[in-house]
Amino acid sequence: MKYLPEFKKQFDTALFSYLDLKAKTLKEIDPHGGEMVECIKEFISNGGKRFRPALFYFSFNSFNKKKSIDILKFSFIFELFHTFALIHDDIIDNAHLRRGNPTVHVKYGMEMGVLAGDFVLTLADELFMDIVFSFKLKAQEKKRITDLFNKYKQELLIGQYLDSKHLSSPQKIMLLKTAQYSFVCPVLFGLLLAGASQEKLVQWEEWMTGLGMVFQLKDDYEGVMGDDKKTGKSVASDTEEGKNTLIVELFKEKADRKELEKFQTFFGKHILTAVNFDWYKRVIQKKGIDSDIRLLIQNKCKDLNETLSENLGTQTALHKLSLEILERIQVI
């Protein structure tokens, strides 16, 4: 059984029903009130794997032993927050494509981009408050889950700032922008609500951090060496924006003086020509940087696979979903 495709069908049906109800409520405020919701629905329907809400959903269901509650609604939080992050990330990067379609601010204008992103974040916050009341959490549990949710949001924003201003290492940005918010937090959220042991929390946090880091490593690799049609966005954009990734660090280490001088004429300058981008990729291949990163990804995936089987069990849905995500990353 493949968990992600089946989960996505169930999840999308429920999420779009929820958004339709929201649109109806907003139209009661003003006839135009539902337009932001329609924009958000269109954005979400354009693609995405839904692994963030799936990680939350299956982490809860894998360890929940006594709580009788439909957790699917609360998994919306992680897709809605991700939607907010992508819409605003596209504005910051002045990106024109996302999932093979025009970005929200390009298609509907900057006002809609900013407001739709803000609005979808308020929906995630609203659902979080529903969790606090639905689970009837004790004061200590409420504080722990609230602190995690706030940390989840703030770490992503810090990571986005560091990335946009080129203020930190690729590893720190990968940790904050991807590993924590996309992998660690959804799983910890589910485990905490399910009442999992502290030992399980620590084990899964460490493993999910590794998974998130290698996921972003592959994404950064495909951000230069990939294909627009497969990634759904311009593979030249990271170079145009001057994103400090591992592939850039290795290029700077291995390039000679003339190559570095040429690289600096277009990296982060938003004036990247097809000729210069092709030259950049050829040098990456000539220096063996692409094969180094592919090997690094494969080795990290192998280590994660071994750790998953040895330390985290093999029977839970969370384990099987994690293995499914890991297998996707290995295809490069």
C-alpha positions in Angstrom: 0.0 0.0 0.0 1.2 3.5 -0.9 0.2 5.8 2.0 0.6 9.2 0.3 -1.6 8.8 -2.8 -4.5 7.3 -0.7 -4.1 9.9 2.0 -4.1 12.7 -0.5 -7.4 11.7 -1.9 -9.1 11.5 1.5 -7.3 14.7 2.7 -8.1 16.9 -0.4 -11.8 16.0 -0.3 -12.1 16.9 3.4 -9.9 20.1 3.0 -11.8 21.5 0.1 -15.1 20.8 1.9 -13.7 22.8 4.8 -12.7 25.6 2.6 -16.1 25.7 0.9 -17.7 26.2 4.2 -15.2 29.0 5.0 -16.0 30.7 1.7 -19.7 30.6 2.5 -19.1 32.2 5.9 -17.0 34.9 4.4 -19.6 35.7 1.7 -22.0 36.5 4.5 -19.6 39.3 5.5 -19.3 40.5 1.9 -20.1 39.0 -1.5 -16.4 39.2 -2.4 -15.4 37.6 0.8 -14.9 34.2 -0.7 -12.5 35.2 -3.4 -9.4 34.6 -1.3 -10.6 31.2 -0.5 -11.1 30.3 -4.1 -7.6 31.6 -4.8 -6.3 29.3 -2.0 -8.2 26.3 -3.3 -6.8 26.8 -6.8 -3.3 27.1 -5.4 -3.6 23.9 -3.3 -5.3 21.9 -6.1 -2.4 22.7 -8.5 -0.2 20.1 -6.8 1.7 19.1 -3.7 2.3 15.7 -2.1 0.6 16.4 1.3 3.3 14.7 3.2 3.3 17.3 6.0 -0.3 16.7 7.0 0.2 12.9 6.4 3.1 12.8 8.8 1.0 14.5 11.5 -2.0 12.2 10.8 -0.1 8.9 10.8 2.1 9.9 13.8 -1.0 10.5 15.8 -2.8 7.4 14.7 0.3 5.2 15.1 0.6 6.0 18.8 -2.9 7.0 19.9 -4.3 4.3 22.2 -7.2 6.0 23.9 -8.4 9.2 22.3 -11.4 8.8 20.1 -11.2 11.7 17.7 -11.2 12.4 14.0 -7.7 13.8 13.5 -8.0 14.5 9.8 -9.4 18.0 10.2 -6.4 19.0 12.4 -4.0 17.8 9.7 -5.2 20.7 7.6 -3.0 23.0 9.8 0.1 21.7 8.1 -1.0 22.1 4.5 -2.5 25.6 5.2 0.6 26.8 6.9 2.7 25.4 4.0 0.4 27.2 1.6 1.0 30.5 3.5 4.8 29.8 3.4 4.9 29.1 -0.4 2.7 32.1 -1.4 4.8 34.5 0.6 8.1 32.8 -0.5 7.1 33.4 -4.1 6.6 37.1 -3.4 10.0 37.4 -1.7 11.7 35.6 -4.5 9.6 37.3 -7.2 9.0 33.9 -8.6 6.7 33.5 -11.6 6.0 29.7 -11.5 4.9 27.4 -8.7 3.9 23.8 -9.5 3.9 24.6 -13.2 1.4 27.4 -12.8 1.7 31.2 -12.4 2.3 32.2 -8.8 -0.5 33.8 -6.8 0.9 37.3 -6.9 1.7 37.1 -10.6 -1.8 35.8 -11.5 -3.9 37.8 -9.1 -1.7 40.8 -8.1 0.5 41.5 -5.1 -2.5 42.5 -2.9 -4.0 39.1 -3.3 -0.7 37.4 -2.8 -0.1 39.1 0.5 -3.6 38.9 1.8 -4.3 35.3 0.7 -1.1 34.2 2.4 -2.1 36.1 5.6 -5.6 34.7 5.5 -4.5 31.0 5.1 -2.2 31.5 8.1 -5.2 32.7 10.2 -7.0 29.5 9.2 -4.1 27.4 10.5 -4.2 29.4 13.8 -7.9 28.9 14.1 -7.6 25.1 13.7 -4.9 25.0 16.3 -7.2 26.7 18.8 -9.8 24.0 18.0 -7.2 21.4 18.9 -6.6 23.0 22.3 -10.3 22.8 23.1 -11.1 19.5 21.4 -8.4 17.6 23.3 -9.2 19.1 26.7 -5.5 19.4 27.4 -4.1 19.9 30.9 -2.3 23.1 31.5 1.1 21.6 31.1 0.1 19.8 27.9 -1.5 22.9 26.5 1.7 24.9 27.1 3.9 22.3 25.5 1.8 22.0 22.4 1.4 25.8 22.1 5.1 26.4 22.5 5.8 23.8 19.8 3.3 25.4 17.4 4.7 28.9 18.0 8.3 27.6 17.6 7.2 25.8 14.4 6.0 29.1 12.8 8.8 31.3 14.1 11.6 29.0 13.0 10.3 29.0 9.4 10.2 32.8 9.3 13.7 33.1 10.7 14.9 30.5 8.2 13.2 32.5 5.4 14.9 35.7 6.6 18.3 34.1 6.8 17.8 32.6 3.3 16.6 35.8 1.7 19.5 37.9 3.2 22.1 35.2 2.7 23.0 35.4 6.4 23.7 31.7 7.3 25.0 28.4 6.2 23.1 26.1 3.9 22.8 23.6 6.8 21.2 26.1 9.2 18.7 27.2 6.5 17.9 23.6 5.6 17.2 22.9 9.3 14.9 25.9 9.8 13.2 26.2 6.4 12.6 22.5 5.8 13.6 19.9 8.4 11.9 21.5 11.4 8.7 22.8 9.8 8.1 20.1 7.2 9.1 17.0 9.1 10.0 17.4 12.8 7.1 19.6 13.9 4.2 17.7 12.2 5.5 14.4 13.7 6.1 15.8 17.2 2.7 17.4 17.1 1.0 14.1 16.4 3.1 12.2 18.9 2.4 14.7 21.7 -1.3 14.7 21.1 -1.3 10.9 21.0 0.6 10.7 24.3 3.7 9.0 23.0 6.6 8.4 25.4 9.5 10.9 25.7 11.8 8.3 24.3 9.7 8.1 21.1 9.6 11.9 20.8 13.4 12.1 21.0 14.0 9.2 18.5 11.6 10.5 15.9 12.8 14.1 16.3 16.3 13.0 15.5 15.3 10.8 12.6 12.9 13.4 11.0 15.6 16.1 11.3 17.9 13.9 9.1 15.0 13.2 6.7 14.3 16.9 6.3 17.9 17.8 5.7 18.3 15.2 2.9 15.0 16.2 1.4 16.1 19.8 1.1 19.5 18.7 -0.1 17.8 17.0 -3.0 15.6 20.0 -3.6 18.6 22.3 -3.8 20.3 19.9 -6.2 17.2 19.9 -8.5 17.1 23.7 -8.1 20.1 23.8 -10.4 20.4 20.4 -12.1 16.7 19.5 -12.4 14.1 20.1 -15.1 11.5 22.9 -15.0 8.8 20.5 -16.1 9.4 18.1 -13.2 10.1 20.7 -10.5 7.2 22.9 -11.5 9.4 26.0 -11.1 12.3 27.6 -12.8 15.5 25.7 -12.1 17.5 28.9 -12.7 15.7 30.8 -9.9 18.0 29.7 -7.1 21.0 30.9 -9.0 19.3 34.2 -10.0 18.4 34.9 -6.4 21.8 34.0 -5.1 20.6 31.1 -2.8 23.5 29.8 -0.7 23.2 26.1 -1.1 25.6 23.2 -0.7 26.0 23.0 -4.5 27.1 26.7 -4.4 29.6 26.1 -1.5 31.2 23.2 -3.4 31.4 25.2 -6.6 33.2 28.0 -4.7 35.6 25.5 -3.3 36.4 23.7 -6.5 36.3 26.5 -9.1 39.4 28.3 -10.3 39.9 32.0 -10.1 38.5 32.7 -13.6 35.5 30.5 -13.1 34.7 32.2 -9.8 35.0 35.6 -11.5 32.6 34.7 -14.2 30.2 33.1 -11.6 30.1 36.3 -9.6 28.9 38.2 -12.7 25.6 36.5 -12.6 25.0 34.8 -9.3 22.3 36.6 -7.4 22.2 39.4 -10.0 18.8 38.5 -11.5 20.4 38.7 -14.9 21.0 35.0 -15.6 21.2 34.2 -19.3 20.7 30.7 -20.7 24.3 30.7 -21.9 25.7 31.5 -18.5 23.4 29.0 -16.7 24.4 26.2 -19.1 28.1 27.2 -18.5 27.5 27.0 -14.7 26.0 23.5 -15.0 28.8 22.3 -17.2 31.4 23.4 -14.7 29.5 21.7 -11.9 29.6 18.5 -13.9 33.2 18.9 -14.9 34.2 19.3 -11.2 32.2 16.3 -10.2 30.0 18.4 -7.9 26.8 16.9 -9.1 28.0 13.3 -8.6 29.3 14.3 -5.1 25.9 15.6 -4.1 24.1 12.6 -5.6 26.4 10.2 -3.7 25.9 12.2 -0.5 22.1 12.0 -0.9 22.3 8.2 -1.5 24.5 7.7 1.6 22.3 9.7 3.8 19.3 7.9 2.7 21.0 4.5 3.3 21.9 5.6 6.9 18.3 6.8 7.5 16.9 3.5 6.2 19.1 1.5 8.5 18.3 3.7 11.5 14.6 3.5 10.7 14.6 -0.3 10.7 16.9 -0.8 13.7 15.6 1.8 16.1 12.1 2.9 15.3 10.2 -0.4 14.6 8.6 -1.6 11.4 4.9 -2.0 12.1 3.4 1.5 12.5 1.9 3.5 9.7 4.3 6.3 10.5 7.3 4.0 9.9 5.8 2.9 6.5 5.0 6.4 5.4 8.5 7.5 6.4 10.0 4.8 4.3 7.8 5.8 1.4 9.1 9.4 1.6 12.6 8.2 1.9 12.3 6.1 -1.3 11.0 9.1 -3.2 14.1 11.1 -2.1 16.4 8.4 -3.3 15.1 8.7 -6.9 17.5 11.2 -8.4 
